């Protein structure tokens, strides 16, 4: 399962939503009915900058969102990989594919 998305965010911004849609390998929408979502955001090989809940927006359409908490993206010019774990009563599957790039803040003169 995956979702393909490249997202650019601004260093030190927070409180906004990042949204996605989960699809299978053939591009079919994955129904999230009954699933609890866990989102993991990390640089490859590093500890996550975020590991916690994401919200289902429209289960039948595989749509979810995550509100970025304060202090998540504090370093500029970093690229993070995103995984969404879909936890159902009888199974857990992981969707990956998105990347988040953190763009630096402009300096005031």
C-alpha positions in Angstrom: 0.0 0.0 0.0 1.2 3.5 -0.7 0.5 7.0 -1.4 2.7 9.2 -3.5 3.1 12.7 -2.5 6.0 15.1 -2.1 5.2 17.9 0.3 7.2 21.0 1.1 6.7 22.7 4.4 8.2 25.8 6.0 10.7 25.5 8.9 9.1 26.1 12.3 5.5 26.4 11.0 2.9 24.3 12.7 -0.8 23.9 13.3 -1.7 23.2 9.6 -2.9 19.9 8.2 -1.2 17.5 5.9 -3.6 15.3 4.0 -3.3 12.1 2.0 -5.1 9.2 0.4 -4.1 5.6 0.7 -4.1 3.4 -2.4 -2.9 -0.2 -3.1 -0.2 -1.2 -5.6 -2.7 -1.0 -8.4 -3.9 2.5 -7.5 -7.2 1.4 -5.9 -8.4 3.3 -2.9 -7.9 1.5 0.4 -11.0 1.6 2.7 -10.0 2.8 6.1 -13.2 1.8 7.8 -12.4 0.3 11.2 -8.7 1.4 11.0 -6.8 3.4 13.6 -4.0 5.3 11.9 -0.4 5.8 13.3 1.8 8.2 11.5 5.6 8.0 11.6 7.8 10.9 10.2 11.5 10.4 10.2 14.8 10.8 8.3 16.0 7.4 7.0 17.9 5.7 9.8 17.0 8.3 12.4 14.6 8.5 15.3 11.2 9.9 14.3 10.4 13.6 14.6 6.8 12.5 15.0 5.2 9.2 15.9 1.5 9.2 16.8 -2.1 9.4 15.6 -3.5 10.6 12.3 -7.2 11.2 11.7 -9.4 9.4 9.2 -11.3 12.0 7.1 -13.3 9.8 4.7 -12.8 6.1 5.4 -14.4 4.9 2.1 -12.1 7.2 0.1 -9.0 6.3 2.0 -8.5 9.9 3.1 -6.6 11.0 6.2 -5.1 14.1 7.8 -2.4 15.0 10.4 -2.1 18.3 12.1 1.5 19.3 12.4 2.5 19.9 16.1 4.7 22.7 17.3 8.5 21.8 17.2 8.2 19.1 14.5 10.1 20.7 11.6 12.8 22.8 13.3 15.7 22.1 10.9 15.8 23.4 7.3 16.9 21.5 4.2 15.8 18.1 5.6 13.8 15.4 3.9 11.6 13.1 5.9 9.9 9.9 4.9 6.3 9.3 6.0 4.7 6.0 6.9 1.0 5.5 7.9 0.3 2.3 9.8 -3.3 1.1 9.3 -4.2 -0.8 12.4 -7.3 -3.0 12.0 -8.7 -5.6 14.5 -7.1 -8.5 12.6 -4.1 -7.0 10.9 -1.7 -4.1 10.6 -0.4 -2.9 7.2 1.9 0.0 6.4 1.5 2.6 3.6 4.5 4.6 2.6 5.7 6.7 -0.3 5.4 10.3 0.8 8.3 12.6 1.5 8.3 16.0 3.3 11.0 18.6 2.5 11.5 21.4 5.1 12.3 24.7 3.4 14.2 27.3 5.5 12.9 30.5 6.8 13.8 33.7 5.0 16.0 36.0 7.1 14.9 39.5 7.9 17.3 42.3 7.3 
